[in-house]
Amino acid sequence: MQSLHEAMPVFPDPALPPRAAPAWHSPPMLAYRHAFHAGNHADVLKHLTLVHLLQHLNQKDKGYRVIDTHAGAGAYSLGGRQAGLHREYEGGVGRLWDRDDLPPAVQAYVEQLHRFNEGPALRRYPGSPVLAQQLLRAQDQLRLFELHPTDHAKLAGRMRGDARVQVQVADGFTVLKAQLPPSTRRGLLLIDPPYELKTDYARVLGALREALSRFAEGMVLIWLPQVQLVEAARLPQRLKAAAVGVAPKGWLLARLTVQAPRERGLGLLGSLVFVANPPHTLAPALSQALPWLARVLAEDARIAGWACETSG
């Protein structure tokens, strides 16, 4: 295992007792709506990684399939009621929009945001489906799954008319048998559930195991919240163990910490991305981008932190 950097403890102590779920978690099924969080620091890490992986896939002419298990509405108005409630994007993408000193991986991501907004103002935020759609070529495929009826309707409307894209009302954890492997043997699976239920952590691990059993060489991108829950603390180590000896190109785990815990330990301190079969370019790109992002996005320099480690 190669650790490129670790600026502070990556995870809470798994020996500690479980704490209450973070504030954005809600016990009722389908309570989570990403519109309230669009463009925040977690989206920055997830989506700059997604853009890098897709641009890597585009370096070869052969087509590929992108599968998004929890696609959401596809895109979000930053001037709307939901995004405007807490204005989380101001502490995320809002701090990057007008800068001229972006590291290359961040620059590539922000260029996609400018492309989507079609003007000088940051008015809308593209979710994973739109970012993928922008980067797809004619020979590529996009398969999107979303359970929430309102978000599914918005997503289907946005993607209507694009023959490369299929949108289904489905639990993304259950579709891997039908979707993997793609006929071209090239693809990217994005797994980013809301983690509103503690069972999501176990289902993410199961999804990685199933994906690699069906498509060992495929890239898998998993987003994880950095929260003070035992399930969250243990999952990264379990993902690494699941990939060892199965994913031929190994794994990468990266973290960006930007906030201190709120009252009673609640809140999203940062987030992580786990990538099975990462391209060799990803670790250097993130090791350059993450310390810069930690400085720019952290609410307090004393709690800013990042880490990037790989299996090779």
N, C-alpha and C positions, 0 to 999 in steps of 0.2 A: 504494500500500500504506500502510495506517495502522497504526502500532505504538502500542498503548495503554500498554504498559509492557514493560521488559525489565530485570530486576534483576541478571542475571548471564548469562554466555554460555549460549545455549540448547542448543547441540549441541557434541559434541567435534569437534575439527578433522578434517574428512574426509581431509586429507592424511596423517594418521597411519596407520601400518599397522594392520590389523585385530587385535583382541585376542580372547582366548578368550571364548566365550559366557558370559553371566551364569549364576549358580549354579542358577537354576530351570530353565534350558534343559537338555534331555536329548536326545542324538542319536537314540534309538530313536523311531520314529513312535508317536504316541499316549501318550507317557510323561507329558505334562503333565496335572496334575490341579489344577483351580482351588481345590479345597477347602483346600489348604495355604495359599492366599493370600487367601481370602475376607475382605472387609472391610478390606483394607489401603489405604494411601494412594492406590494406583492405582485401586482400585475407587471410592474417594470421588470422584476427578475424573471418571472415566468415567460413573458413575451419577448424579451431580448434573447433569451435562450431559444425560444421557438423560432424566431427569425433566423438565428444563426444556423440551426439545424436544417431549416427549409432551404436556406441558401446553399448549404453544403449539398443537399440532395439535388439541387438544380445544376450542380457542376457536371452531372452526367445526363446524357440525352434520354436514357431509359426512364419510362414513367414510374410513378410511385403513388401510393395511397396514404392519405392522412386520415386518421380516425380520431375523433374528439368525443370522448365518452360523456362529457358533461358540458355541452356546448353553450348553454345560456341563450341569450337573445341575439347574440352575434355582434351587436354594436350598441352604444349607449350615448345619450345626450348628456353632456356635462352641465347643461343649463337647466335640466329637468329637476323635478321635485326630489326624486330619489337621490341622484348624485349630489344635489345641492343641500341635502339634509346635514351631512357631516363634511362635505367637500374634501373627501379623502384624496382626490386627485391633485389637490394643491400641494400636498406633501409627497406626491409621487411624480407623475409625468409633468405636472405643472412646473416643477423645478428644473426640468430638462428642456422644455420646449424651445426657448430662445437662446440657449447657451451655444457658444462657438468653440468650446473646449472639450467636447464629448470624446471619450475613448471610442475606438472603432466599432466595437460591438454595440455600444449604446447609440452611436451615430447611425448604424444600419437600422436599428429599431426605430429611432426617432424619424428617420426618413420615411418609414412606412406610415407613421402617424401623420406626417405632413401630407403624404400622398392621399390619405383617406380624408383629411380635412379640406383639401383643395383650396387653401388660402392661408393667410398669415395668422389667423386666430385659432386657438385650440377650443373647438366647440363640441367635438364628438370624440369618443374613444372606441377604437376597433377592438372587439374581443378576439379570441383565438380563431373563430371561424372566418372572420373578415381578413385577419392577417394572413391566414393560410390561403384564402381565396385570392388575395392580391398577389401572392407569390407562386401560385399554381401556374403551370403551363398547360397547353392544350392536351397533352398526353397524360396528365395527372388526374387523380381522383380525390374527392373530399367526402367523407362520410361523417355526418353529424347526428348526435343523439341527445335528446333533451326531454325530460319528463314533465316539467312545469308547463301547463297548457298555454299560459299567456306568453311565456318566453318562446315556446315552440312555435306559436303562431307568428310572432315577430321574426323569428329566425327563418321559417319557411318562406315568409313573404320577401325577406331580403334576398334569399338565395334563388327565388323563383326565376326560371329561364336559363339558369346556368347548368348545362348538361353534365358538367364535371362533378356536380354536387348532388348528394342525396341527403335529405333531412327526415328523420324518423322520430316519432314519440316512442321512446324506449329507455329502459334503464341501461346505461352504457356498460355497466359491469357484466351484462348478460349477452352482449353481442359479439364477443371475441371469437367464438367458434365459427360464426358466419363470416367474419371479416378477415380472419387471419388463417393462412398467409395470403397476401395479395398475389395475383397471378404473375406479376413481374418480379416478385421476391424483393421488392424495395418498398419501404414504408416507414411511417412514424405513427406511433400510438401516443396520444396525449391523454393522461388521466389526471383530472383535477376536480374531484368532488368537493362539495362545500364543507365536508367534515362536520355537518350539523348533527350527525348521529355518531356515537363512538364506534359503532359497527363499521363505519366507513374506513377506519384505519385497517381493520382486518380484511375488508373487501379489496382495498388497494393492494395489499400484499398478495392476496389470492389472484388478482387480475395480473399482476406482474408475473407470477409463476405460470399462469395459464398462457399469457402472451409469449413468454420465452419457450414454453413447451411446444407451441404451435409454430413459432417464427423466431427461432433462436437468434438469427442475425439482424432482426429488426430493431430499430431505435425505439425506445420507450422513454417518454418524458413524463415524470410525475412531479406535481407540485404538492408541497407539504407546508402546513402552517407551523410557525414557531410559537407554540403556546405552552403554558405550564400544565400539561396533562401527561400522565404516565404513558398513555397510548401514543401521543405525539413524540415523546422522548424515545420510545423503543422502536418505532417504525423504521427510522433510517438504518439502524443496524440490521434489522430484519430484511430490508430491501437489499442491502449489500450482500447478505448471506444467500439470499435467493438467486442473485445474479452470478455468484462465484461458480465457476466451472460450467456455466450454462450459456451466458452471454459471451461470445467469442472475443469481443472487443472490450470486455470488462464493464466498469461502471464509473460514474462521476457523481459526487455529492457536493453541492455548493450551498452556502448560507449567506444571507444578508440580514443583519440585525440593525434596526433603526429606532426602536422605541423601548422604553422601560415598562415594566409591568404596571398596570393600573391598580386601583384599590382591590384588595383580596386576590391579587395575582392575575386578574383578568386582562384580556387584551391580546392583540396580535403584535408580538415583539418584533417579528420579522418573518421570513419565510425561507424555504429551502427548495431546491430542485434536485431530483435524482434522475440520472440519465443512464439507461442501459445501452451499451454499444455506442458510446459517444464518439464523434469524429475526433481525430487527433488535434484539431484546431480549437476545440471547445475549451479545454483547460487553460491554455495560454490566453485566450480571449477573456475568459471570466476572471482570471487572476489579475488581469490589467483593469477590467471594468469594476470589479467589486470594491476594491479599496476607494476608488473615486466615488462610487455610488454611496458607500457608507458615509463618507464625508459630506456629500451633498444632500442626502436624504435623511440623515439621522436628526432627530429632534434635539439631541444633546450629544456633543462630541464624546462625552464620557461613556456613553453606552453604545456608540457606533462599533460595529464589528462585522467581520466577514470570514469566511473559510471556504477553501476549495480543496478537495482531496480526490484522488483517483486510485483505481485498483492496480494500475501498472507503473 
